[in-house]
Amino acid sequence: MRNLKGLQDFVSVSTVHWRMGKESWHFEKDQNSDEDPLFNAKFLYELYRKVDPNYEENGRVVTVPLLWDKKTNMVVSNESADIIRMFNSAFDDVGALQGDYYSEALRTEIDAMNDRFYHSINNGVYRCGFAKSQEAYNQTYEELFDALDYLEIYLKDKHYLVGNQLTEADIRLFVTLIRFDAVYYSHFKCNKKQLRDYPEIWRYLRELYAKPEFVETINFYHIKYHYYESHPSLNPSGIVPIGPEIDFSL
Ligand SMILES: N[C@@H](CCC(=O)N[C@@H](CS)C(=O)NCC(=O)O)C(=O)O
């Protein structure tokens, strides 16, 4: 959304290091990860604590993304759904690119699409991966692949989810689909099918990935190394699989 709306000069990005250890996300200059340019903080929790010194003691998890206001030194939001919604319109009067990805006319449909896929797909892969019982895993797995089966049929003759145009719903689904074959299929045991086995979903995903605003945000090294190195309960050796070889070209 930041790229689509041309907000690069309004909102800078600092990329945390891919490895999320015991102290959660940290800043470290490495392959495309950054130091904290504002406070030179080592850990992301230091920023959370600037706003609430008892942040973690209050039972909350240090997560990314984190939208930070440099002027007031405050967290604006750490909820990606809210952040993309803000980016869609908040800078429209001060020079953002045109384009409304959550237009009034399509709002009801976009909301319905987000609801349908958040639970079953976006969060579904996590619920599979971190399921605490065989029963919970089985049920989540069925929900996930039922949703993908539905999506496969739904996408026939369509380039976008809603209104024949790019909307917030596509952006939200993209971030999960793009990780699916590389990570969720094996690391989170979502292995009924790969997305490459779904012709329509695979085409849809590659069409989005071909857009410069999308492809610029993707770093497969970070994606793979993050998951496989950050969840010792799922992958105790921390070894990152080399494959699969994925060709996203159209
Ligand atoms: N509701 C948040 C959830 C953010 C979230 O869970 N982010 C993950 C990375 S994608 C995280 O930082 N997890 C930290 C952890 O698992 O300790 C959002 O979508 O923005």
The ligand as a Tripos MOL2 file, in Angstrom:
@<TRIPOS>MOLECULE
LIG
   20    19     1     0     0
SMALL
NO_CHARGES

@<TRIPOS>ATOM
      1 N1         -2.2550   -8.0640   14.2990 N.3       1 LIG1
      2 C1         -0.9550   -7.9250   13.8940 C.3       1 LIG1
      3 C2         -0.1960   -9.1980   14.1180 C.3       1 LIG1
      4 C3          1.2030   -8.9560   13.8400 C.3       1 LIG1
      5 C4          2.0460  -10.1770   14.0660 C.2       1 LIG1
      6 O1          1.6480  -11.1540   14.7220 O.2       1 LIG1
      7 N2          3.2490  -10.1080   13.5050 N.am      1 LIG1
      8 C5          4.1740  -11.2010   13.6210 C.3       1 LIG1
      9 C6          5.0460  -11.2750   12.4130 C.3       1 LIG1
     10 S1          4.1210  -11.4600   10.9380 S.3       1 LIG1
     11 C7          5.0530  -10.9540   14.8260 C.2       1 LIG1
     12 O2          5.6520   -9.9030   14.9310 O.2       1 LIG1
     13 N3          5.1310  -11.9110   15.7300 N.am      1 LIG1
     14 C8          5.9110  -11.7870   16.8940 C.3       1 LIG1
     15 C9          5.9690  -13.0720   17.6680 C.2       1 LIG1
     16 O3          5.4520  -14.0820   17.1960 O.co2     1 LIG1
     17 O4          6.5640  -13.0750   18.7610 O.co2     1 LIG1
     18 C10        -0.8840   -7.4800   12.4320 C.2       1 LIG1
     19 O5         -1.3850   -8.1890   11.5350 O.co2     1 LIG1
     20 O6         -0.3330   -6.4350   12.2050 O.co2     1 LIG1
@<TRIPOS>BOND
     1     1     2 1
     2     2     3 1
     3     2    18 1
     4     3     4 1
     5     4     5 1
     6     5     6 2
     7     5     7 1
     8     7     8 1
     9     8     9 1
    10     8    11 1
    11     9    10 1
    12    11    12 2
    13    11    13 1
    14    13    14 1
    15    14    15 1
    16    15    16 2
    17    15    17 1
    18    18    19 2
    19    18    20 1
@<TRIPOS>SUBSTRUCTURE
     1 LIG1         1 GROUP 0 **** ****
